[in-house]
């Protein structure tokens, strides 16, 4: 019998007690047909597995490690907070300080509510939108992922006027019936949906830069057009900035593209890698949330003091050092330019996130993205991981850059696949 690595042994054990051996599906490496490494530690731009292999990490815990792994100031803040207790289920100074840090620096976030995940943030923001507008329907975009709450696990219907269908077993048609779907970057389709459901749409929700069908930026005028349509129809505009928030700029994609949403959802970076999310926006909307209003939402672990400490440390570093954004965004531009020079491929890049689509031609929607050559992606992924470079095991995910990456890391990536 072949000797197994430690990671392989752990995966065998995991499959006996965890569905598929994982706690989140993409970690299973199923599309790559290989076993995942089990990570034991991380530092800077590197992660290390149970077999002492090191990898240049281009996942960064799916985005939050913008400062690099195990950043000294974040680590110290977490340790200091942990020494006082792990969870209180009560009000703390830290949750007020993090909320003030966000609200005082992002003008379209007048009030904010902390939660424990991006899924929870989005679910709660949509409930608040429905409560505020007294309307039931929402519009989302095919390929935009907003967590795994029932009404958002919806795929496209047969046309612009159809209701969505569940995209997961266990999600009822009833849960999905008020979710309308449109093509990303297609303003005309959104306008048609709003006209066909006049006075019934509570909110339009989207990733302002799609990052879950690969990175797909908004076309010029798309976000501005959505803002105008929402104003015209009395519909709220919700930006899901779980990935882009505090990454493209301190004010996220809203600041980057100069379009203000009514509500915004955060995650990832605001917890410095700890499990945390938040939703916020205009005061009149957020005042509908309990205990001020009749939109109920609660969470025992919301505002957890450890997560708040990590978030304060991370956001303070970003606010006090705006050169971080200049550095990682420039690094993203150089990375994309070098990849395009090698071709043939399409590289979509916005700031410090990018995706290599293994095809030629523009990728501006889900329909474009799925034309990518998955076999070529898999071949390159295997080359990379065998050379000590870790990226998401899916064509339809983003590469994340952090302040600990440098030109040598980028060069090794490109030299490995070309």
N, C-alpha and C positions, 0 to 999 in steps of 0.2 A: 504494500500500500504506500502511495506517495506521501512523503512528509508534508504536512500542512503548515502554512505560515500561521502566526498568531492571529492575524486578521481573519484568515480562513476558518480557524478554529472558533473564533468568536462569532463569525457569521453562521456557522453550523449551529451553535448554541442559540443564537438569536432567532433562527427560523423555527425553533421548537416552541418559543414563547412569545414572539412578536409576529404579527401578520406580515409575511414576506421577509421577516428578519429585520424590519426597520420601523421607525416611528414617523416617517414621512416618505412617500412612495419613491421620489426621484433618487433617494439615497441607495436604493437597491441595485442600481447599475444594470437593471434588467435590459434596457435597450442596447447596452454595450456588450451584453453576454459575458460579463466578468463579475468577479466578486468585489465588493467595495473594500477599500482600506478602512481600518478602524483607527480613528485619530486619538492620540493620547495627550498631545500638547501643541501649542502654537506660540510663535514669537515673531513679531515684525511681519514680514512678507511670507513666512514659512509655516507650514504645519508638519507634524511628525506622526507617523503611525506606530502601532504596537510592535512592529518589526524594526523600528529605528530607521525607517526610510524617511527622508525629508522631501518635501514638495514645495516649489514656489506656488503659492496659493492665489488663484484668480477667482475664487468664490467668496472668500471673506465672510463666511457664515451667511451667504446670500445677501451681502451688502452692508451690514452694520459696521464692519471693521474698517471704517474709512481712515482711521488713524494708524492702522496696522494692528496686528494681534497683540494682546497683552500689554497695551500701552501703559507705561508706568503710572501716569497720573490717574487713569481710570482704575487700574488695579488697586492703587492706594486708597482711592475713594470707596471702592467696594469693600476692601478689608476693614477700613475704619467704620463703615456703616454696619458691617456684619458683626463687629465686636459689640455693638449695642443691641443686637437682636435681629432676627431674620424676617419676621412678619408680625404686625400688630393688629391688622384689620381695623385700624383707627386712623384718625387724622395725624399727619406729620408735617413738620416744617419743610421737609425735602420736596413733597409733592407741590407745595405752594411755590417753592423756589423754582422748580422746573417749569411750572405753568407760567410764572411771571417771566422767566427767561424767554419762553416762546412768545407769549402774548405781547411783550414789550418790544419785540424785534420783528414781528410779522403782523402787519397792520390789519390783515384780513382775518386774523385769529384773535377775536375779542374775548372769547371764553373757550376753555378747553376741558375735556374730561379724559382722565387717564383710564386705560384699560390694560389688558394683559397680552393682547395679540393684534396683529393687523386684521385678521378675520373678525374679531370682536369689534374693532374700531369701525370697519365698513358696515357691518350688520347694524350697529348702533346709529351710525350716521344716516343710514337709509330710513331707519325707524323714526329718527328725529325729523327727517325731511317729510315723511308721510304725515307725521303728527302736526307739523307746522302748516303744511299746505292743505291738509284734509283730502289729499288725493292718494290713490293707491298704486298706480303704475310707475315703473321706472324704465329707463332706457340704458342698456349697457352695450358694449361693443364686442363683437366676436373676437376672441383671442385675448381680451383683457381679463386677467385673473384678479378676483377680489376676495380671495379666501374661499372657504368651503361651506359657508352658510347656504341653506337650501335654495333660496330665491336667486342666488347668483351662480349656481352651478347649472348654467343654461347654455345650450348651443344655439346656433342660428336656425330660424325657421326657414320655410321655403321662399319667403319673400318679405318685402318691407312691411307688409300689413299683418303678418302672422304672429301669433303668440309664440313664446319660446317653448322648447321641450326640455325636460330634465336631461342633464348630461352625466348623471350618476344614478346607479341603482340606489334605492332608498329615498330618493327625492320625488315627491309626488307631483303630478301635473298641477294640482291645486296650488302648491307652493311656487311653481314656476309660471303660473298663468298670467301674473301681473308684470312679468319681466319681458320687455320688448328688446329685440336685438338689432343692431345696425352694424354696417361695415366701418371699421376704423378709417378715418380720413375721408369719409363720404358724407359731406354736409347735406346734400340733397336728400339722402335716405333718411337722415335725422329729421329734416324738415317735413318730409312726407309722413313719418311716424307721428310727429307732434300734431300735424293737421288731422290725421286720421283718428287720433285719440285726443281731440281738442278738449282742454280743461280737465284731463284725467291723469296727466303725467306729473308726478311729484318731483322727480329728479332725473337728471342725466348723470351717470357716474362713469368715469373712465380713468385709466392711467394716462396722465397727460403725455408721458412718453411710455408707450407700451414696452414692457420688459419681460412678458411671460409668453410671448410668441417669438422670442428673440427681440432685440431692441428695434423698435420702429418709431421714429420720431413723428410728431404731428406735421402735416404739410403746412406751408405758409398760409396763415389765415384760418386754419381749422379750429383752433382753440378760441380764437376771437369770434368766429362764426357761431360756435356753440354758446358763447356768452350772450351774443345778441339774440339767438333763438330762445334761450332760457328767459331772458328779460321780456321778450315778446309774449311768451306763453305762460308766464307766471310759474315757471319751473325752476327748481334749484339746480345749480351746477356743483357737483361734488368731484373734487380731485382726489383720487386714491394715490397718495404720495408715500405709500409705505416703502417703496424703493427709491423714488426720486427726492423725497423730502430730506432736506439738509445735505443732499449729495450733489446735485447739480449746482446748487448755491445754498446759502444759509436759508433762503426763502423757498428753496426747492424749485420745481418746474414752474410754479406760479410766478416767481420772481424772474426766472430765466427767460420765460416767454412773455412776461408782463401781462398776464391775464389773472384776474382775481376770482377765485371760486367763492361760493356761498359757504360751503363746508369743505374741510380737508381732513383726510385720514393719514395718520403717521404710524410708523413702526420702525423696526430695524435700528436706525442710527440713534433715535431718541432714547434708547435704552443702552447704548454702548455695547450691544451684544446680549444684554439680559432680555428675558421675555417681557416685552412691553409694547403697548400701542396707545394711540390717542386719537380722538376726533374733536374738531373744534371749528369755529367760524364766527359768523355774525352773532352778536349778543341776543338779538330778538329770537333767533332760531334756537340757540343753545339754552335760552331761558325756558324753553318748552320741556327740557329734560328734568326729570324728578331729582330733587324734591321741589324745585321751583315750579315745574309744570307737570303735565299728565303723561309725558313719554317716559315709560319706566325703563331703566337700565341700571344694573348694579353689578358689583364684583368684589368678592372678599379680598382678592389679591391686588385689586386696582390701587395704584399708587404705592406699590411695594417699596419700602425704604431702600433696599439694595439696588433695585432697578432705577429708582429715582437718582440715587447717588451716581450710578454709572452714567445716566443720561445727562446730569448736570455737568459732570467732568468732561464728557465728550463734546457737548454743545458749547461749553465755555471755551474749550480749545479751538473749536471751529470759528467761533465768533471773534476770539482774540487774535486769531492767526488766519486772516483771509487769504494769505499767500498759499495756504494748503489747497484751496480751490483752484487757484491759478496753476499750481504745480500739477495736480492730478488731471485737470482738464487738458492741459498742454500735453501731458503724457498720453492721454487718450487720443488726442489728435495725431501725435507722432506714431502711435501704435497703428491706428487705422490707415494712415498714409503709407506706412511701410508694408502693411498687409496688402493693400490695393496694388502697390507696385509689383508685388510678387504674383498676384492673381493666378488663375481666373476665379474670382469670388466677388460677392457683394458684401461690403462691410458697412453696417449702420452703426454710427457712433454719436453719442451725445455726451459731452463732458467726459466723465470717468467711467461710463458704461458703454459697452459695444458688443456686437454679435457678428461673427463671420458666417454668412449664409453661403452654403456651398452650391451656388448657382450664379448665373449672370443676369443682369437686369435689376430694375428697381424692386425693392421689397417695401411696400407701403401698407400692406394689410395681411390678414391671416391667410387669405387665398394665395397671396404671393409667397408667404413664408413656407407654406407646406409643399411648395414645389422644390424645396432644397433637396440636395442629394444626401440622404441620411447615411448611405454606405461610406461616402467620402468623409462625412463628419466622424463616424465611428472609427475609421482608419486613423484619422488625425488624433482623435482622442486617445487611442491606444498608444500611438507614438509619444504623445505628450506625457501621459501618466507613467509610461515606462522610462521616460527621460527625467522624471522628477518634477513634472509640472501638473498641477491639479486645476482642473476647470470643471464646470458643471457637466454631468454626463448626459446632456441633451442638446440637440441642435437648437431648441427653442427656449434657451435661457441666456442670461447675460454674462459677460466677463466683467468683473468688478476690479477696478484699480484702487489702490490705497496709497497713503502718504509714505509707506515703507517700500513701495515698488520703485525701481529705477530702470535706466536704459538697458542695463545688462540683463535684467529679467525679461524685458521685452525682446531683446535680441535672441536670447535662448529660445523663447517661445517660437519666434518666426523661423529661426534656423532649424528647429526640430521638425516643423511641418513642411518646409520647402527645401 
